């Protein structure tokens, strides 16, 4: 599917220069950049979820090694 997007001239010039240096078309470079950004966003969302869940649990950073060790013992007993 093709879409038309608008970019500021200075940004487009940077993209064109970077793509050329890497031997890629602007389309190829943009596709890779957008995919990478979407993947980064997934990780950031996961980290934010973990931080929220951790705060809601009432555990502190000092509790983490003990909780992880206890969970590993439980998981080892299942195997």
C-alpha positions in Angstrom: 0.0 0.0 0.0 1.3 3.4 -0.8 0.7 6.6 1.2 1.9 10.1 0.8 3.4 11.7 3.8 4.8 15.2 4.4 8.1 15.9 6.0 10.0 19.1 6.6 12.6 19.8 3.9 15.5 19.6 6.3 14.4 16.2 7.7 13.9 14.8 4.2 17.4 16.0 3.3 18.9 14.2 6.3 17.0 11.0 5.4 18.1 11.2 1.8 21.7 11.7 2.8 21.7 8.9 5.4 19.9 6.5 3.0 22.5 7.3 0.3 25.4 6.7 2.7 23.9 3.3 3.6 23.3 2.4 -0.1 19.5 2.3 0.4 16.5 4.0 -1.1 14.6 6.5 1.0 11.7 4.1 1.1 13.9 1.2 2.3 15.5 3.5 4.9 12.2 4.8 6.2 10.7 1.3 6.4 13.6 0.1 8.5 13.4 3.2 10.7 9.7 2.9 11.3 9.9 -0.8 12.1 12.7 -0.2 14.5 10.8 2.6 16.2 7.7 0.4 16.5 9.8 -2.4 18.1 11.4 0.1 20.5 7.9 1.3 21.5 6.8 -2.3 22.3 9.8 -2.6 24.7 9.1 0.8 26.2 5.5 -0.1 26.8 6.6 -3.4 28.4 9.0 -1.6 30.7 6.3 0.9 31.6 3.9 -1.9 32.4 6.5 -3.6 34.5 7.2 -0.4 36.5 3.5 0.2 37.1 2.9 -3.4 38.1 6.0 -3.3 40.4 4.8 -0.2 42.1 1.3 -1.6 42.5 2.7 -4.8 44.1 4.2 -3.0 47.0 7.6 -4.5 46.5 10.7 -2.4 46.6 13.9 -2.7 44.6 15.5 -4.3 47.6 12.8 -7.1 47.5 13.6 -8.1 43.9 16.5 -10.5 44.5 14.5 -12.4 47.2 11.3 -12.5 45.1 13.2 -13.7 42.0 15.0 -16.4 44.1 11.8 -17.6 45.6 10.1 -17.7 42.1 13.0 -19.7 40.7 12.7 -22.2 43.5 9.0 -22.6 42.8 9.7 -23.0 39.0 12.5 -25.5 39.6 10.2 -27.7 41.7 7.7 -27.9 38.8 10.3 -29.3 36.3 
